[in-house]
Amino acid sequence: SRFKMESIVSAFSLAYSWVPSRAQLDVVGPIVVFGLLLFLTFTDCKSQRRLKKDNRDLDKAAATGQCPRAVRTLAELNRYDGVDHPWVCFCIKGRIYDVTNSVNFQPHSCYAYLAGADATFTMAKMSDDRSLVNRTDYDELEDHEWDSVDGWVDYMNAKYRCVAHLKEYFDWKRARDEKEAGYKCRDNDDEQEEESYAAAPKDILELVQGQDGKETCWHASSGDKGQSQDVEAAGDKDLADQAEAEKSAVDKKQE
């Protein structure tokens, strides 16, 4: 038994000799904590990059029709608030994210009023005004507010997975794009018309506006001399010449 006791004491002494001293802890402790923080930061960044890549790949697949995203209406989105349904969703700029694992969107949390809601206006204006939630009149947002929304979209892409699209937003976006495309086509037609007018010969007839803004007469432009000949006066002269020629013919006939 005495031998066993000596063995135990020796084992404890050996183990105690490996325990760092206070001075060693003061040096090693901060290094260990810094390394742990660095590891956690690297892990979080890697996870964010992976989520961003996954969301981009899904966006590309949805755009090409290979893997179309689910489309949910605003009424359907409102059900996923963590109260009536265990799944919690958050929507911004038509993108619906699964935020079930986030404590910030759980019932009675700071962002619980955004659970199962379209928060585009809320995040654009950086306001906690509850009347901004679920607004779909996206035309009211200004360019700098859309810039703020895009920043939040980048943040959400790095933190959560986009699982669906909001029907109301993409219907508005499609209508806006078609309207802008119509304006663009009209502008192109106007530009082509202006180019055709600029390329027209200089001796074409052009309408000259009087000082009162009314149409006065037609002028034939002379490109070489930079002068114009009054067409109306020329027309009257031609009629006078024609009348005189007819009169001369009648006189000759009478003779």
The 8 nearest C-alpha neighbors of each residue, nearest first, counted from 0:
[[1, 3, 2, 4, 5, 6, 7, 8],
 [0, 2, 4, 3, 5, 6, 7, 8],
 [3, 1, 5, 0, 4, 6, 7, 8],
 [4, 2, 6, 0, 5, 1, 7, 8],
 [3, 5, 1, 7, 6, 2, 8, 0],
 [4, 6, 8, 2, 3, 7, 9, 1],
 [7, 5, 3, 9, 4, 8, 10, 2],
 [6, 8, 10, 4, 9, 5, 3, 11],
 [7, 9, 5, 11, 10, 6, 12, 4],
 [10, 8, 12, 6, 7, 11, 5, 13],
 [9, 11, 7, 13, 8, 12, 6, 14],
 [12, 10, 14, 8, 13, 9, 15, 7],
 [13, 11, 9, 15, 14, 10, 8, 16],
 [12, 14, 10, 16, 11, 15, 9, 17],
 [13, 15, 11, 16, 12, 17, 10, 18],
 [16, 14, 12, 18, 17, 13, 11, 10],
 [15, 17, 13, 14, 18, 12, 19, 11],
 [18, 16, 15, 14, 19, 13, 12, 20],
 [17, 19, 15, 16, 20, 14, 13, 23],
 [20, 18, 23, 17, 24, 21, 16, 22],
 [19, 21, 23, 22, 24, 18, 25, 17],
 [20, 22, 24, 23, 25, 19, 26, 18],
 [23, 21, 25, 20, 24, 26, 19, 27],
 [22, 24, 20, 26, 25, 21, 19, 27],
 [25, 23, 27, 21, 28, 26, 22, 20],
 [26, 24, 22, 23, 28, 27, 21, 29],
 [25, 27, 23, 24, 28, 29, 22, 30],
 [26, 28, 24, 30, 29, 25, 23, 31],
 [27, 29, 24, 31, 30, 25, 26, 32],
 [30, 28, 32, 31, 27, 33, 26, 25],
 [29, 31, 33, 27, 28, 32, 34, 26],
 [30, 32, 34, 28, 29, 33, 35, 27],
 [31, 33, 29, 35, 34, 30, 36, 28],
 [34, 32, 36, 30, 35, 31, 29, 37],
 [35, 33, 37, 31, 32, 36, 30, 38],
 [34, 36, 32, 38, 37, 33, 31, 39],
 [37, 35, 39, 33, 38, 34, 40, 32],
 [38, 36, 34, 40, 35, 39, 33, 41],
 [37, 39, 35, 41, 36, 40, 34, 42],
 [40, 38, 42, 36, 41, 37, 43, 35],
 [41, 39, 37, 43, 42, 38, 36, 44],
 [40, 42, 38, 44, 39, 43, 45, 37],
 [41, 43, 39, 45, 40, 44, 38, 46],
 [42, 44, 46, 40, 45, 41, 39, 47],
 [45, 43, 47, 41, 46, 42, 40, 48],
 [44, 46, 42, 48, 43, 47, 41, 49],
 [45, 47, 43, 49, 44, 48, 42, 50],
 [48, 46, 157, 44, 50, 49, 45, 158],
 [49, 47, 51, 45, 50, 46, 52, 44],
 [48, 50, 46, 52, 47, 51, 53, 45],
 [51, 49, 53, 47, 52, 48, 157, 54],
 [52, 50, 157, 48, 54, 156, 49, 53],
 [51, 53, 55, 49, 50, 54, 56, 48],
 [52, 54, 50, 56, 51, 55, 49, 57],
 [53, 55, 57, 51, 56, 52, 58, 50],
 [56, 54, 58, 52, 57, 53, 51, 59],
 [57, 55, 53, 59, 58, 54, 52, 60],
 [56, 58, 60, 54, 55, 59, 61, 53],
 [59, 57, 55, 61, 56, 60, 54, 62],
 [60, 58, 62, 56, 61, 57, 55, 63],
 [59, 61, 57, 65, 66, 63, 58, 62],
 [60, 62, 67, 64, 58, 66, 59, 63],
 [63, 61, 59, 60, 64, 58, 67, 65],
 [64, 62, 60, 61, 65, 59, 66, 67],
 [65, 63, 61, 67, 62, 66, 60, 59],
 [64, 66, 60, 63, 61, 67, 62, 59],
 [65, 67, 61, 60, 64, 68, 57, 63],
 [68, 66, 61, 64, 65, 69, 60, 62],
 [69, 67, 163, 61, 70, 66, 164, 162],
 [68, 70, 163, 164, 67, 71, 162, 165],
 [71, 69, 164, 163, 165, 166, 68, 72],
 [72, 70, 165, 166, 75, 164, 76, 69],
 [71, 73, 166, 75, 74, 165, 76, 167],
 [72, 74, 76, 75, 77, 71, 165, 167],
 [73, 75, 77, 72, 76, 78, 71, 116],
 [76, 74, 72, 73, 77, 78, 71, 79],
 [77, 75, 73, 115, 78, 74, 79, 72],
 [76, 78, 115, 74, 75, 79, 116, 73],
 [77, 79, 76, 75, 80, 115, 84, 83],
 [80, 78, 115, 87, 84, 86, 77, 88],
 [79, 81, 115, 114, 87, 82, 78, 84],
 [82, 80, 85, 87, 84, 86, 79, 83],
 [83, 81, 84, 80, 85, 106, 79, 78],
 [82, 84, 81, 78, 80, 85, 79, 86],
 [83, 85, 81, 79, 82, 86, 80, 78],
 [84, 86, 81, 87, 82, 83, 79, 80],
 [85, 87, 84, 79, 99, 81, 88, 80],
 [88, 86, 99, 79, 81, 80, 98, 114],
 [89, 87, 97, 115, 98, 96, 79, 114],
 [88, 90, 96, 115, 114, 95, 116, 98],
 [91, 89, 95, 117, 94, 118, 116, 96],
 [90, 92, 119, 118, 94, 93, 117, 95],
 [93, 91, 94, 119, 90, 168, 148, 152],
 [92, 94, 165, 168, 91, 164, 90, 95],
 [95, 93, 164, 90, 91, 92, 165, 163],
 [94, 96, 90, 163, 161, 164, 89, 162],
 [97, 95, 161, 89, 88, 160, 162, 98],
 [96, 98, 88, 99, 160, 87, 159, 162],
 [99, 97, 101, 88, 100, 87, 96, 159],
 [98, 100, 87, 101, 86, 97, 88, 104],
 [101, 99, 98, 102, 97, 87, 104, 105],
 [102, 100, 103, 98, 99, 104, 105, 87],
 [101, 103, 105, 104, 100, 108, 99, 98],
 [104, 102, 101, 110, 108, 105, 109, 111],
 [105, 103, 111, 110, 102, 114, 101, 108],
 [104, 106, 102, 108, 111, 103, 81, 107],
 [105, 107, 111, 108, 81, 104, 82, 80],
 [108, 106, 111, 105, 109, 110, 104, 112],
 [109, 107, 111, 106, 105, 103, 110, 104],
 [108, 110, 111, 103, 107, 104, 112, 105],
 [111, 109, 104, 112, 113, 103, 108, 114],
 [110, 112, 104, 108, 114, 106, 113, 105],
 [111, 113, 110, 114, 116, 129, 104, 109],
 [114, 112, 116, 111, 110, 115, 118, 89],
 [115, 113, 80, 111, 116, 89, 112, 104],
 [114, 116, 80, 77, 79, 88, 76, 89],
 [117, 115, 113, 114, 77, 133, 89, 118],
 [116, 118, 90, 133, 119, 91, 132, 89],
 [119, 117, 121, 91, 132, 120, 90, 116],
 [120, 118, 91, 122, 121, 92, 117, 123],
 [121, 119, 123, 122, 118, 131, 124, 134],
 [122, 120, 118, 126, 119, 131, 124, 123],
 [121, 123, 125, 124, 119, 120, 118, 148],
 [124, 122, 144, 120, 148, 121, 147, 125],
 [123, 125, 126, 122, 121, 120, 144, 147],
 [126, 124, 122, 123, 121, 127, 120, 147],
 [125, 127, 124, 128, 121, 122, 123, 131],
 [126, 128, 129, 121, 125, 131, 130, 122],
 [127, 129, 126, 130, 131, 121, 132, 125],
 [128, 130, 131, 132, 127, 112, 121, 126],
 [129, 131, 128, 132, 134, 133, 127, 121],
 [132, 130, 129, 121, 120, 134, 128, 133],
 [131, 133, 118, 130, 129, 134, 117, 121],
 [134, 132, 117, 116, 135, 118, 131, 73],
 [135, 133, 132, 131, 136, 120, 117, 137],
 [134, 136, 137, 133, 168, 167, 117, 120],
 [137, 135, 138, 134, 139, 140, 171, 168],
 [136, 138, 139, 135, 140, 134, 171, 168],
 [139, 137, 140, 136, 141, 135, 171, 175],
 [138, 140, 137, 136, 141, 120, 135, 144],
 [141, 139, 138, 137, 144, 145, 142, 120],
 [140, 142, 144, 143, 145, 139, 138, 146],
 [141, 143, 145, 144, 146, 140, 147, 148],
 [144, 142, 146, 145, 141, 147, 140, 123],
 [145, 143, 123, 147, 146, 141, 142, 140],
 [144, 146, 148, 142, 147, 143, 149, 141],
 [147, 145, 143, 149, 144, 148, 142, 150],
 [146, 148, 144, 150, 145, 149, 123, 143],
 [147, 149, 145, 151, 123, 150, 146, 122],
 [150, 148, 152, 146, 151, 147, 145, 153],
 [151, 149, 147, 153, 148, 152, 154, 146],
 [150, 152, 154, 148, 153, 149, 155, 147],
 [151, 153, 149, 155, 154, 150, 156, 148],
 [154, 152, 156, 150, 151, 155, 149, 157],
 [153, 155, 151, 157, 152, 156, 150, 158],
 [154, 156, 158, 152, 157, 153, 159, 151],
 [157, 155, 153, 51, 154, 158, 159, 152],
 [156, 158, 47, 51, 154, 155, 50, 159],
 [159, 157, 155, 156, 47, 154, 50, 160],
 [160, 158, 155, 156, 96, 157, 97, 98],
 [159, 161, 96, 97, 162, 156, 54, 50],
 [162, 160, 96, 95, 163, 94, 54, 159],
 [161, 163, 96, 95, 160, 97, 68, 69],
 [164, 162, 69, 95, 68, 70, 161, 94],
 [165, 163, 70, 94, 93, 95, 71, 69],
 [164, 166, 93, 71, 168, 167, 72, 70],
 [167, 165, 72, 169, 168, 71, 70, 170],
 [166, 168, 170, 169, 165, 171, 72, 73],
 [169, 167, 93, 171, 170, 166, 165, 172],
 [168, 170, 172, 171, 166, 167, 173, 93],
 [169, 171, 173, 167, 168, 172, 166, 174],
 [170, 172, 168, 174, 169, 173, 175, 167],
 [173, 171, 169, 175, 170, 174, 176, 168],
 [172, 174, 176, 170, 175, 171, 169, 177],
 [173, 175, 177, 171, 172, 176, 178, 170],
 [174, 176, 172, 178, 173, 177, 171, 179],
 [177, 175, 179, 173, 178, 174, 180, 172],
 [178, 176, 180, 174, 175, 179, 173, 181],
 [177, 179, 175, 181, 176, 180, 174, 182],
 [178, 180, 182, 176, 181, 177, 183, 175],
 [181, 179, 183, 177, 178, 182, 176, 184],
 [182, 180, 178, 184, 179, 183, 177, 185],
 [181, 183, 179, 185, 180, 184, 186, 178],
 [182, 184, 180, 186, 181, 185, 179, 187],
 [185, 183, 187, 181, 186, 182, 180, 188],
 [186, 184, 182, 188, 183, 187, 181, 189],
 [185, 187, 189, 183, 188, 184, 182, 190],
 [186, 188, 190, 184, 185, 189, 183, 191],
 [189, 187, 185, 191, 186, 190, 192, 184],
 [190, 188, 186, 192, 187, 191, 193, 185],
 [189, 191, 187, 193, 192, 188, 194, 186],
 [192, 190, 194, 188, 193, 189, 195, 187],
 [191, 193, 189, 195, 190, 194, 188, 196],
 [194, 192, 196, 190, 195, 191, 197, 189],
 [193, 195, 191, 197, 196, 192, 190, 198],
 [196, 194, 192, 198, 193, 197, 191, 199],
 [195, 197, 193, 199, 194, 198, 192, 191],
 [196, 198, 194, 195, 199, 193, 200, 192],
 [197, 199, 195, 196, 194, 200, 193, 201],
 [198, 200, 196, 197, 195, 201, 203, 202],
 [201, 199, 202, 203, 198, 197, 222, 196],
 [200, 202, 222, 203, 220, 199, 221, 204],
 [203, 201, 220, 200, 221, 222, 219, 204],
 [204, 202, 201, 200, 205, 219, 220, 199],
 [203, 205, 219, 218, 220, 202, 217, 206],
 [206, 204, 218, 203, 207, 217, 219, 220],
 [205, 207, 217, 208, 218, 204, 216, 214],
 [208, 206, 205, 217, 216, 209, 214, 215],
 [207, 209, 214, 212, 213, 215, 206, 210],
 [210, 208, 212, 211, 213, 215, 214, 207],
 [209, 211, 212, 208, 213, 215, 214, 207],
 [210, 212, 209, 213, 208, 214, 215, 207],
 [211, 213, 209, 210, 208, 214, 215, 207],
 [214, 212, 211, 209, 208, 215, 210, 207],
 [213, 215, 208, 216, 209, 207, 212, 206],
 [214, 216, 209, 213, 208, 207, 217, 206],
 [217, 215, 214, 207, 218, 206, 231, 230],
 [216, 218, 206, 230, 205, 207, 204, 219],
 [219, 217, 229, 230, 204, 205, 220, 228],
 [218, 220, 204, 227, 228, 202, 203, 221],
 [221, 219, 202, 227, 222, 218, 201, 203],
 [220, 222, 226, 225, 227, 202, 223, 224],
 [221, 223, 225, 201, 224, 220, 202, 226],
 [224, 222, 225, 221, 226, 201, 220, 202],
 [225, 223, 226, 222, 221, 227, 220, 228],
 [224, 226, 222, 221, 223, 227, 220, 201],
 [227, 225, 221, 224, 220, 228, 222, 223],
 [228, 226, 220, 221, 219, 218, 229, 225],
 [229, 227, 219, 230, 218, 226, 220, 221],
 [228, 230, 218, 232, 231, 233, 227, 219],
 [231, 229, 233, 232, 218, 234, 228, 217],
 [230, 232, 234, 233, 229, 235, 217, 216],
 [233, 231, 235, 234, 229, 230, 236, 228],
 [234, 232, 230, 236, 231, 235, 229, 237],
 [233, 235, 231, 237, 232, 236, 230, 238],
 [234, 236, 232, 238, 233, 237, 239, 231],
 [237, 235, 239, 233, 238, 234, 240, 232],
 [236, 238, 240, 234, 239, 235, 241, 233],
 [237, 239, 241, 235, 236, 240, 242, 234],
 [238, 240, 236, 242, 241, 237, 243, 235],
 [241, 239, 237, 243, 242, 238, 244, 236],
 [240, 242, 238, 244, 239, 243, 237, 245],
 [243, 241, 239, 245, 244, 240, 238, 246],
 [244, 242, 246, 240, 245, 241, 239, 247],
 [245, 243, 241, 247, 246, 242, 240, 248],
 [244, 246, 248, 242, 243, 247, 241, 249],
 [245, 247, 243, 249, 244, 248, 242, 250],
 [248, 246, 250, 244, 249, 245, 243, 251],
 [247, 249, 245, 251, 246, 250, 252, 244],
 [248, 250, 252, 246, 247, 251, 253, 245],
 [251, 249, 247, 253, 252, 248, 246, 254],
 [252, 250, 254, 248, 253, 249, 247, 246],
 [253, 251, 249, 250, 254, 248, 247, 246],
 [252, 254, 250, 251, 249, 248, 247, 246],
 [253, 251, 252, 250, 249, 248, 247, 246]]
